[in-house]
């Protein structure tokens, strides 16, 4: 199981934890986001916020590329990277 797949499992566990809430999926995602931002802030150096903005920009402007980046991190099977995916893979 890849690290991203392990995070997916944790996300689903959090959704189960918030099962009574109307927005359980959002609550679970926000918890993971808060932890990720905190860790990036502590360990990511001066460019941590830029890295977050870069990922957000890709998710907003090029959802297909964002999906390819996620898929590339979810599987252990090698897949040939596309030229524009090399930025954050």
Phi and psi in degrees as a GROMACS rama.xvg file:
@    title "Ramachandran Plot"
@    xaxis  label "Phi"
@    yaxis  label "Psi"
@TYPE xy
-75.6158  162.397  UNK-2
-56.1504  -39.9558  UNK-3
-66.2667  -37.3637  UNK-4
-64.9492  -35.113  UNK-5
-66.7272  -37.5721  UNK-6
-66.6944  -38.7175  UNK-7
-57.668  -42.2715  UNK-8
-62.9638  -45.2131  UNK-9
-60.526  -41.9861  UNK-10
-56.3322  -47.3194  UNK-11
-65.5467  -33.6972  UNK-12
-65.5406  -39.3112  UNK-13
-66.7651  -38.4914  UNK-14
-59.5798  -42.7795  UNK-15
-62.4846  -40.8577  UNK-16
-58.9773  -39.9495  UNK-17
-93.9243  20.7345  UNK-18
-52.8744  -29.2824  UNK-19
-80.7608  -16.4231  UNK-20
-79.5586  143.501  UNK-21
-63.7876  -32.3667  UNK-22
-112.75  45.7161  UNK-23
-56.4059  -40.7208  UNK-24
-64.884  -41.4495  UNK-25
-68.1608  -44.3781  UNK-26
-58.2372  -44.1028  UNK-27
-63.7595  -45.1064  UNK-28
-63.6716  -40.1075  UNK-29
-64.9018  -39.4164  UNK-30
-60.3343  -45.3609  UNK-31
-64.5594  -39.42  UNK-32
-63.491  -42.7889  UNK-33
-59.9361  -45.0149  UNK-34
-64.3992  -43.5806  UNK-35
-62.6011  -44.3752  UNK-36
-63.611  -43.5116  UNK-37
-59.7931  -44.9199  UNK-38
-67.6924  -39.6049  UNK-39
-63.2234  -41.5384  UNK-40
-61.0162  -40.8937  UNK-41
-75.2441  -38.3613  UNK-42
-117.036  -6.05641  UNK-43
-89.5712  0.167263  UNK-44
70.7959  -166.317  UNK-45
-64.9972  -23.3076  UNK-46
-95.1116  11.5549  UNK-47
-59.906  -42.5712  UNK-48
-68.2759  -34.8116  UNK-49
-64.4037  -37.9166  UNK-50
-62.8998  -42.8907  UNK-51
-61.7258  -45.5566  UNK-52
-61.9741  -38.7778  UNK-53
-61.1738  -46.4845  UNK-54
-64.789  -41.6075  UNK-55
-61.8835  -41.6373  UNK-56
-62.7348  -42.5238  UNK-57
-63.9245  -44.3733  UNK-58
-60.9768  -38.0679  UNK-59
-79.6063  -43.2333  UNK-60
-93.9253  -25.2116  UNK-61
-141.485  70.3485  UNK-62
-58.085  -31.4912  UNK-63
-65.3911  -42.5379  UNK-64
-64.2952  -42.5747  UNK-65
-59.2072  -44.0303  UNK-66
-62.3914  -38.8785  UNK-67
-65.9493  -38.879  UNK-68
-62.4479  -46.1024  UNK-69
-60.4996  -48.9067  UNK-70
-59.8994  -38.9127  UNK-71
-64.5022  -24.716  UNK-72
-96.5068  -8.46603  UNK-73
-92.1744  -20.3209  UNK-74
-121.092  148.208  UNK-75
-86.5952  -11.5568  UNK-76
-72.844  129.456  UNK-77
-68.1642  136.266  UNK-78
-132.37  139.788  UNK-79
-66.9227  124.914  UNK-80
-70.7361  145.913  UNK-81
-82.6868  155.049  UNK-82
-56.634  -40.3369  UNK-83
-80.6814  -3.23245  UNK-84
-91.9028  -7.67132  UNK-85
-69.466  -16.7499  UNK-86
-58.6343  -46.5733  UNK-87
-125.719  8.18197  UNK-88
